[in-house]
Each structure stands twice: as C-alpha cells, then as structure tokens.
Amino acid sequence: MDEKTFTVHPVGYVRTEESGFYLEIAPDYVPALKGLDGFGYINVLCWFHLYDEYREIVECDQPYKHAPAKLGIFATRAPVRPNPIALTTVAVLSIDHERGIVCVPYIDAEDGTPILDIKPYHPCEDRVKNVTLPPWCAHWPQWVEDSATFDWGAEFVNAR
C-alpha cells in the first residue's frame, strides 16, 4: 500500500457544561449549518485526541463480559484506534446559526474533543433492516434512544 499523509482540521469542538452538551462550530464553518434545521439526528465524527498516543493498539483483552477473550480493535467502539476517529449519532435539540452552536442532549466525547465533520442522519443511508451481530452483543439495544436506559456498566469487564 502506498502510504499517504492526510491532514484534517477541526470544524469545531465538543463542549460539556453542567447545563448540558453542545457542539461549538468554528466561525469559518458556521455557514455549513445551513439546511441542518429539521434533522432530528446527526452523525458527528470526532478525533479522540486524548487517545492519540495509543494508535499502535490493534487488539484488546476482553472489553465486554460476553465477548471473546481477545477482540480486534475494529470489532469495538473503543476510543483507542489506529486513527482515533469517533462516530456517534446524536439528537439535535436546537441550532443557533448566529453563534454556531448545536445543542445535543448527550455526546460520548470529552469537553474539547475536536469535531471533524457533521453529517445529517438519513434512515435510507444510516439504518439497516436486517442487521446481524455476534452473540456476545446481540442483546444490546436496537435503537439509540434505548441506549440511554441500558445498563452499559453491566456489559464492560472493567466497569467503574
């Protein structure tokens, strides 16, 4: 394979406060929010910058209680990855086009996490009718809305 170098630039940052979560879009990218109104969900791609030093990890010990003893990192949603890119689907509560703020109820990212891109959630492109899963995770919620009330702590080997 030919090795190439890619350059990415954040379009904004994840912000977390006591009052909630929001995406702070950089001024140059605020016009990119036009037309996003009306979408109930968006896909957010982030750079898990706190895990950048772990890029050589390609497998891990059993992260989930029902998983095999070893898993390849591509079989996990772990932040430790060859390229620490995160993909998460979040609900859109509101968009402030003047300030470049997208309010979301929750996002699985730390305050200050760089946002690489935002894409609207489209059922025709993002939803799969006949999903197959390995048995160790087949009992996980089928819908993102149900994920909030699922006992994720009971799934992880090293749950806190």
Stockholm file with secondary structure:
# STOCKHOLM 1.0

chainA/1-160         MDEKTFTVHPVGYVRTEESGFYLEIAPDYVPALKGLDGFGYINVLCWFHLYDEYREIVECDQPYKHAPAKLGIFATRAPVRPNPIALTTVAVLSIDHERGIVCVPYIDAEDGTPILDIKPYHPCEDRVKNVTLPPWCAHWPQWVEDSATFDWGAEFVNAR
#=GR chainA/1-160 SS CCCCCCCCCCSEEEEEETTEEEEEECGGGGGGGTTCTTCSEEEEEEECGGGGGGTTCCEEECCBTTSCSEEEGGGSCCSCSSSCEEEEEEECCEEETTTTEEEESCCSSCTTCEEEEEEECCHHHHCCSSCCCCGGGTTSCSSHHHHTTSCGGGTBTTCC
#=GC SS_cons         CCCCCCCCCCSEEEEEETTEEEEEECGGGGGGGTTCTTCSEEEEEEECGGGGGGTTCCEEECCBTTSCSEEEGGGSCCSCSSSCEEEEEEECCEEETTTTEEEESCCSSCTTCEEEEEEECCHHHHCCSSCCCCGGGTTSCSSHHHHTTSCGGGTBTTCC
//
